[in-house]
Amino acid sequence: MTDDLPPHPALLPAGFTDLLPPDAEAEARLTETLTASFGAHGYQRVKPPLVEFETTLLAGSGAAVAEQTFRLMDPESQRMMGVRADTTPQIARIATTRLAAAARPLRLAYAGQCLLVRGSQLAPERQVAQAGIELIGPDVPEADAEIIVTAAAALAATGIGEVSVDLTMPPLIPALLGDTSAHAALVRALDRKDAAEIAAHGGALAPTLLALLEAAGTAETAIGRLAAIDLPAPVRALADRLSATVAAIRALMPALRLTIDPVEFRGYRYHTGVALTIFAPGRQAEFGRGGRYLCDNGESATGITLYPDTILAVAPRPALRPRLFLPAGTPAEAGARARAEGFATIRGLAAAADDADEARRLSCSHLWRDGRAVPLEG
Amino acid sequence: MTDDLPPHPALLPAGFTDLLPPDAEAEARLTETLTASFGAHGYQRVKPPLVEFETTLLAGSGAAVAEQTFRLMDPESQRMMGVRADTTPQIARIATTRLAAAARPLRLAYAGQCLLVRGSQLAPERQVAQAGIELIGPDVPEADAEIIVTAAAALAATGIGEVSVDLTMPPLIPALLGDTSAHAALVRALDRKDAAEIAAHGGALAPTLLALLEAAGTAETAIGRLAAIDLPAPVRALADRLSATVAAIRALMPALRLTIDPVEFRGYRYHTGVALTIFAPGRQAEFGRGGRYLCDNGESATGITLYPDTILAVAPRPALRPRLFLPAGTPAEAGARARAEGFATIRGLAAAADDADEARRLSCSHLWRDGRAVPLEG
C-alpha cells in the first residue's frame, strides 16, 4: 500500500514499528520458509512462552541479556517475570527440563518475537523476530557444521543466493591470555585488530598474537596459517577444533563462502566453542549468529539464530495472490473457484456504478466478468 | 515426543506453557492455514508491535482490556507502555492512522501473541494467540456477513468440518432499557436468561423482554419471532439489522449453522452492532468472537478474532514429514533429494554401531540404505 500517510512521530515508542501490507505478509512467509526448512532438516519446533520467571529466563546463557530484559511483576505469584530478549536460553531450558529424557542429539527449532529494553544506534529496533535452531548434545565438529549448513540451506530456501559465514573460536584468546581483565589495553587492541598496539601490549605473546591476527581470512588459507603457529596445548586444541569444523562444513557444503577470525571473541559472550556470524555477501547485513554454549545443567549445545527482519530486507519478495474483484452478487461458488486458482478475492459489498473502476479503486488487477477473471488494463 | 518429563510445577508462571513437538509445529501450521485463508479472501496482513504506548493501546475499544494489560516503563521516553492484551484495537489504530488514506472497505488480517495479566478459572492461559480479520468501512449487513463467512472458511481450511455461529445485537437491550445501570436486577436476570426474574423486574417492558428471550435459537425461527415483536423504532432498526445480517450470511453460506440471541449483550463490551461467537458443534469450545465496533476516530468497523490454541485442540493434526535417518557419511545430495521427496532428514554425527537401531533411537521411521529410504519395522 503506497498511499499510507507518514507515521505520527510519537505514535509508537522508539524501536517499535507497524509492518503494513505487503511487508507483514512477506515477513510471515519468510519465517514460514525458514521454519519449514529447519523442519525438513529434522529440527522439531518448540514454542516457549514470551514471559518466564526472571530466575529461569536469566539463568545460564540468559544472563548475557539480563540488562536488555523487560521485567514484569506477576500479580499471581508476586514474583518477577521477564519478557524474553533472546530465545536460545529458553530452548536450552526446555531441552534440559521437559525434554531431558529425549534422545540426543536433540534438534529443536523456534520462531518468535523478542523485546529489548534499549535499541542501539546501528540497531534501533526493540522488537526483534528470531527464527533459529539448537542442536543439543554431542560437542563434535560435525554438530557445529550441521547447524551452519542447515542455516545456510534455510537462507537459500528464501531465495537468497549466497551467504558468507565467519567462524570464530571465542575461548581461544582467553585461553592464551589467561585472565583477560588483566590485559585491558591488549584486549582493546585485539578488538580493533590494531597490530601496532598488539605488538606494544602483547609482551612475550606478541608474536603469537600477531600471527593469529594474520591467520584471519578465507577459511582454507587461514587454517593453513593457523596450523603453522606454535601454540600451547590447550590453545592448539581450540585451533584444531576450528580447523576440524571447517573440514566438516566442507564435507557437507563445499561451496559455502567461509572465513575465519581466530582473534575475534568479544561479541560472543557466552560461547564455549566455535561461534559464527552469517552475513549477506559484502557484509552489508547480518543474517544471524550463533555458536556453542553450555546449558544451565552443563550439557553442551550449539545453535544459530536468524533474524527475519534483516533477511526480509534482502530476500526476494514472495509472489502475492493477484487481487480479483467480485462484483456484489457474484455467486459464492465463483469466489471459491477463483481462490482455488490462486486469486485473492475482494467482494463488492454493494452494487458499484462501474465495476472496473471499483476494482481499480480497491487495487485489484482482475475483475470477475461473464463468469471469468478478466485482467484490468492500467 | 512422549518421553518428556512432567514439568516442574514452579518452572513457569501460571498460565504460561511450553509447546513441545509436535504441538508447536501443529499450532504454527494451523495459524499459517488461517492466515493463508484470510489472504485468499482479500484480507491483507499487518503486524503491529507487541508493545505500544498505553495512551494509544488503551484508546477507544482498547479500554475494554485495560485491566488485563501488562504495563512497562519505557526507559527511552519515560512513558508507560502496555503489552497488547488484544490485537483488534491495534488494527483499528493502523487503519485510522497509517492507512487512513487507503481505500475503503479496508480488509486487514493479523496473527500474533497477546499477554493477559490474569487468567480465569475457565481460561487460565495468560499468553493467548490471536488470528483475525478486520473489515474497516461500510456499516452494512454484507460486511458483517463477509467476516463471518471468511472466518468460517478459514476454520474449514483447517479441516474443522462444521462450526456454529451465534449472533447477537449487544446495543439492542440497552436501547430498550435506556441506562442499564439503573436496572441492575433486571440486567442480572437477562444475563441468566431467568424468565421469572425478568417478569419480576421488567415492569412495563417485561412482555417485550420475555418475547425477546423467546426469540433466541436457530436463526430462521428466531428471526420470524423477532419480526413479530412490537418494538420502539430504534430497537426495531437494530432487530431488523440482525435479520438483514442473517439474510446476507445465507446468500453466501446457506448451510452455516446459525443461531441468534437478541438478549445477550454483557460479554460484548465495546460492540456497536452485530456481534458473534463461533463455537465448535456442541459448543464445547469457543473458536472465536467478534463484531462491529467504532474505531477511535468514529469510523465503523467489524472483525473476528480466532483463537488458534482452542482450534488446535479440535482441528485434525497436520501430516508431519516422516523422519529419515541418514547415517554419517551419507552424501549431501542424498539428503537434499530425500527432503525434496518430503522426508525430514536426521543426519548421524558419527558412525553408529547399528544404523537401524540408531534410527529408531532418534524416532525415525525410515533409514537411508543402499541409496534409498527404507521403512523401518517396529
Interface residues (C-beta under 8 A of the other chain):
Chain A: M1 D3 D4 L5 P7 H8 A10 L11 L12 P13 A14 G15 F16 T17 D18 L19 L20 P21 P22 D23 A24 E25 E27 A28 E32 T35 G39 A40 H41 G42 Q44 R45 V46 K47 P48 P49 L50 V51 E52 F53 T56 F70 L72 D74 P75 E76 S77 R79 M81 V83 R93 I94 T97 R98 L99 A100 A101 A102 A103 P105 R107 L108 Y110 A111 G112 Q113 L115 V117 R118 G119 R126 Q127 P138 V140 E142 A143 E146 V149 A251 L252 M253 R321 R323 A328 A332 R339 F343 A344 T345 I346 R347 L349 A350 R361 L362 S363
Chain B: M1 D3 D4 L5 P7 H8 A10 L11 L12 P13 A14 G15 F16 T17 D18 L19 L20 P21 P22 D23 A24 E25 E27 A28 E32 T35 G39 A40 H41 G42 Q44 R45 V46 K47 P48 P49 L50 V51 E52 F53 T56 F70 L72 D74 P75 E76 S77 R79 M81 V83 I94 T97 R98 L99 A100 A101 A102 A103 P105 R107 L108 Y110 A111 G112 Q113 L115 V117 R118 G119 R126 Q127 P138 V140 E142 A143 E146 V149 A251 L252 M253 R321 R323 A328 A332 R339 F343 A344 T345 I346 R347 L349 A350 R361 L362 S363
